[in-house]
Amino acid sequence: MGKKIKITINGETVEIVKGTSILEAANQAGVIIPTLCYHKDLCVAGNCRVCVVELAGQKRLAPACATPCDEGMDILTNTLKVRNSRKHIIELLLSEHNADCTNCYKNGGGELQKLASEYKIMNQDFIHLVPFRNYTIDMFSPSIIKDDSKCIRCQRCVRTCAELQGVNALTMSYKGEHAKITTFFEKAMNDVVCTNCGQCINHCPTGALVEKNYIEEVWNAISDKSKYVVVQTAPAVRVGLGEELGFEPGTRVTGKMVAALKRLGFDAVMDTDFTADLTIMEEGTELLTRLKGALVDKNPDIKLPMATSCSPGWIKFVEHMYPSLLDHLSSCKSPQQMFGALVKTYYAKARNIDPEKIVSVSIMPCTAKKFEAARPEMHDSGYRDVDYVLTTRELAIMIKQAGIDFIKLKDAHYDRLMGESTGAGVIFGATGGVMEAALRTAYELVTGREVPFENLKILPVRGMEGVKEASIKIENPLEKWSFLDGVVLNCAIAHGLVNAKKVMDSIVNGTSHYHFIEFMACPGGCLGGGGQPIPTNPEIRAKRTAAIYAEDEGMPMRKSHLNPEITKIYKDFLIAPLGEKSHKLLHTKYTPRKRF
């Protein structure tokens, strides 16, 4: 705890820790100071100056986000000088912003729009001082649209891409009136190292960066009576969707979400958690096979550590940044893509439906899933495995468009066949969840006993540290796995690509001692994904995480290998994990890509 000091805010004495920013001190005192470039996820920049305040004895206004408090400081946040300055700054920002709000995808959700409303910007005095420019709109990516006409150059996206993700796909280019945000070498976002993670969208205060939406395509499919439209929902969606529809962050709305999807007209509503359980069976078997190859067969071609492959943003990051290490990735497809492949094969056969008539839709917390579904590799069913990907936000829009009173909906259940899942599948939505689900099953398959943690809670893999480590010793395994007796399985978990880079660098320089690593592209894992409700910040991610684990603990089954539908699909269709059919439908290869 730092040294306590006393300051005055609008005539009220406040005691705070020395070095606290004026913005944080004001928040503690219940005084709201508007911000724009500031975000809790990012380092302070002080670019926009919307948060200016007046300091007694000083002529210049100070940015509240970037000014630390000192003993005796007298701060005024609501003087005429402050209000006029903020208003003029907002007017200047609007003068270069295409304020066609009613036609903007973020209409009602943009921070600049909210500030303009709060400060009642009726006349824009500066708009005629700005010459017309030929702005560009980059729509080449299947995931993200970048509209320069709406950019105010706050640089939140640049800082997000660099600080939070360590990708550096975006940069500030040129100076003065020519300054703008570009990709490196000014290529389209689809042609650079961009991972499609969508964190830039979550942090953009305007409509300059938005997801490419497929709402109308899905409505058209639902309206087409010749089509059979199947929808799957990812685990993190159920703890985020409520925020868009009247609930507090961290509210679980699984049953209402299923009821809403049925009212929207989907022919079958199923759970991605089912194929999360299937992923554990395939990925766990792959890990054990690699361990045998390395420890018993001494095969130099076996690559350890093995890394998870559920996060498409992470996959594209490795393809660009570490192409020589692609063999370390599990060959498993993500649960979304496993589901898509099975819907048009296993499900189509079981329900006697022509797979050509099936439209496969997924609801994801992730914008990178749009890119993943469009990958040319994802056609193993003989068709495009997943036709359309909607974010959590897009689903909320559809529910509103349909006039559904979400709060009043009665809970409904997923349809059977590929709708049954376990708590292990649910926790895929949180950082550490894939690792925990895998350990619950792998340890029990190897030893015949439950993983030695109370109530199946593997606490070392949980939490919001950027990189976590966990070790579990295998003792008295079943005879089939006797070669693992006494082996200490070393695991790591990283979320946010800047943290993934640290772990990957340890593999490159030979200091890694891990056998198995879970990587998630987004902070907090999928629940902090680029398609989740905005705002997403540390406090909201913590509430969503708590909801994910509460959902797990309330499930009747909490281990993937106990899911009866998983047993059934192997018996009736796939035969065995890593078998010929399962390998064709559920596994893939990755593509080395250039950095720029």
PEVENUR-V317890 format. One record per backbone hydrogen bond with DSSP energy under -1.0 kcal/mol. NH is the residue of the N-H (numbers start at 0). CO is the residue of the C=O. E is the energy in kcal/mol with one decimal. If there is no record, write none. Layout:
BEGIN
{{NH,CO,E} {NH,CO,E}}
END
This chain:
BEGIN
{{4,15,-3.1} {6,13,-2.7} {7,72,-3.0} {8,11,-2.9} {9,74,-3.0} {11,8,-1.9} {13,6,-3.2} {15,4,-2.4} {17,2,-3.5} {18,68,-1.3} {19,16,-2.0} {21,66,-2.3} {22,63,-2.0} {24,20,-2.7} {25,21,-2.7} {26,22,-2.1} {27,23,-2.2} {28,24,-1.5} {29,26,-1.3} {30,25,-3.2} {41,38,-1.7} {51,48,-1.0} {52,61,-2.3} {53,75,-3.0} {55,73,-2.5} {57,54,-2.3} {61,52,-2.6} {63,50,-1.5} {68,19,-2.9} {71,5,-2.8} {72,69,-2.0} {74,7,-3.6} {75,53,-3.0} {82,78,-2.7} {83,79,-2.6} {84,80,-2.0} {85,81,-2.6} {86,82,-2.4} {87,83,-2.5} {88,84,-2.4} {89,85,-2.5} {90,86,-2.3} {91,87,-2.5} {92,88,-2.4} {93,89,-2.4} {94,90,-1.7} {96,93,-1.3} {97,148,-2.7} {98,96,-1.5} {99,97,-1.4} {100,98,-1.6} {102,99,-1.3} {103,100,-1.7} {106,103,-1.8} {108,105,-3.6} {111,204,-1.9} {113,109,-1.9} {114,110,-2.2} {115,111,-2.6} {116,112,-1.8} {117,113,-2.6} {118,114,-2.5} {120,115,-2.3} {121,119,-1.5} {128,125,-1.8} {134,132,-1.4} {137,145,-3.0} {144,209,-3.2} {145,137,-2.0} {146,207,-2.9} {147,135,-2.2} {149,146,-1.5} {150,147,-1.2} {158,154,-2.5} {159,155,-2.8} {160,156,-2.5} {161,157,-1.9} {162,158,-3.3} {164,159,-1.5} {166,160,-2.6} {167,160,-1.0} {170,181,-2.9} {172,179,-3.1} {177,174,-1.8} {178,175,-1.7} {179,172,-2.2} {181,170,-2.7} {183,168,-1.3} {185,182,-2.3} {190,187,-2.2} {201,197,-1.9} {202,198,-1.3} {209,144,-2.0} {211,142,-2.3} {217,213,-1.8} {218,214,-2.5} {219,215,-2.6} {220,216,-1.8} {221,217,-2.5} {222,218,-2.1} {226,223,-2.0} {227,356,-2.8} {229,358,-2.6} {230,267,-2.5} {231,360,-1.9} {232,269,-1.2} {233,362,-2.3} {239,236,-1.6} {240,236,-2.8} {242,239,-1.5} {243,240,-1.7} {244,241,-1.2} {246,241,-2.9} {250,247,-1.4} {252,237,-2.3} {256,252,-2.7} {257,253,-2.2} {258,254,-2.2} {259,255,-2.6} {260,256,-2.3} {261,257,-1.9} {262,258,-1.9} {263,259,-1.9} {265,260,-1.6} {266,228,-1.8} {267,228,-1.4} {269,230,-3.1} {270,417,-1.1} {271,232,-1.8} {273,270,-1.7} {275,271,-1.4} {276,272,-2.2} {277,273,-1.6} {278,274,-2.2} {279,275,-1.8} {280,276,-1.5} {281,277,-2.3} {282,278,-3.7} {283,279,-2.6} {284,280,-1.6} {285,281,-2.1} {286,282,-2.5} {287,283,-2.3} {288,284,-2.3} {289,285,-2.3} {290,286,-2.5} {291,287,-2.2} {292,288,-2.3} {293,289,-2.3} {294,290,-3.1} {295,291,-2.3} {296,291,-2.0} {298,292,-2.8} {301,298,-1.4} {305,514,-2.6} {306,327,-2.9} {307,516,-2.3} {314,310,-2.1} {315,311,-2.3} {316,312,-1.8} {317,313,-2.3} {318,314,-2.4} {319,315,-1.8} {320,316,-3.2} {321,317,-2.2} {324,321,-2.3} {325,322,-1.1} {327,324,-2.0} {328,325,-1.6} {329,306,-3.0} {332,585,-2.9} {337,333,-2.5} {338,334,-2.4} {339,335,-2.1} {340,336,-2.1} {341,337,-2.1} {342,338,-2.4} {343,339,-1.2} {344,341,-1.1} {346,341,-2.6} {348,344,-2.3} {349,345,-2.5} {350,346,-2.3} {352,347,-2.7} {356,353,-2.3} {358,227,-2.4} {360,229,-3.0} {361,387,-2.3} {362,231,-2.8} {363,389,-3.1} {369,366,-1.5} {371,367,-2.5} {372,368,-2.4} {373,369,-1.1} {374,371,-1.4} {377,374,-1.6} {378,376,-1.6} {381,378,-1.8} {384,377,-2.1} {386,359,-1.6} {387,359,-1.8} {389,361,-3.0} {392,530,-1.6} {394,390,-2.1} {395,391,-2.0} {396,392,-1.8} {397,393,-2.1} {398,394,-2.4} {399,395,-2.1} {400,396,-2.9} {401,397,-2.0} {402,399,-1.5} {403,398,-2.0} {405,403,-1.5} {408,405,-1.2} {411,254,-1.4} {414,268,-2.8} {422,556,-2.6} {425,421,-1.5} {426,422,-1.9} {428,425,-1.8} {429,426,-1.7} {430,523,-1.7} {432,429,-2.5} {435,431,-2.5} {436,432,-2.7} {437,433,-2.4} {438,434,-2.6} {439,435,-2.3} {440,436,-1.6} {441,437,-3.3} {442,438,-2.0} {444,440,-2.6} {445,441,-2.1} {446,442,-2.4} {447,443,-2.4} {452,450,-2.7} {455,452,-1.8} {456,453,-2.1} {458,456,-1.5} {460,457,-1.6} {461,458,-1.7} {467,492,-2.7} {469,490,-2.1} {471,488,-1.8} {473,486,-2.7} {477,445,-3.3} {480,477,-1.8} {481,478,-1.6} {483,480,-2.3} {484,481,-1.8} {485,473,-3.4} {486,483,-2.3} {488,471,-2.8} {490,469,-3.3} {491,515,-1.7} {492,467,-2.4} {493,517,-2.6} {494,465,-1.6} {495,519,-1.8} {496,520,-1.1} {497,163,-1.1} {498,495,-1.1} {499,495,-1.8} {500,496,-2.2} {502,498,-1.6} {503,499,-2.6} {504,500,-2.4} {505,501,-1.2} {506,502,-1.2} {507,503,-2.2} {508,504,-2.5} {510,505,-1.7} {511,505,-1.5} {514,489,-3.2} {515,489,-1.6} {516,305,-2.4} {517,491,-2.7} {519,493,-1.9} {524,521,-2.4} {526,428,-2.2} {527,524,-1.9} {528,525,-2.3} {530,364,-2.7} {531,528,-1.6} {540,536,-2.8} {541,537,-2.0} {542,538,-1.6} {543,539,-2.3} {544,540,-2.4} {545,541,-2.2} {546,542,-1.8} {547,543,-2.2} {548,544,-2.2} {549,545,-1.9} {550,546,-2.3} {551,547,-2.0} {552,548,-2.3} {553,549,-1.2} {554,551,-1.6} {561,558,-1.9} {562,559,-1.7} {566,562,-1.8} {567,563,-2.2} {568,564,-2.2} {569,565,-1.7} {570,566,-2.2} {571,567,-3.1} {572,568,-1.7} {573,568,-2.9} {574,569,-2.3} {575,573,-2.2} {578,575,-2.0} {582,578,-2.6} {583,579,-1.7} {584,580,-2.1} {585,581,-2.7} {586,582,-1.1} {587,330,-2.7} {592,318,-2.7}}
END
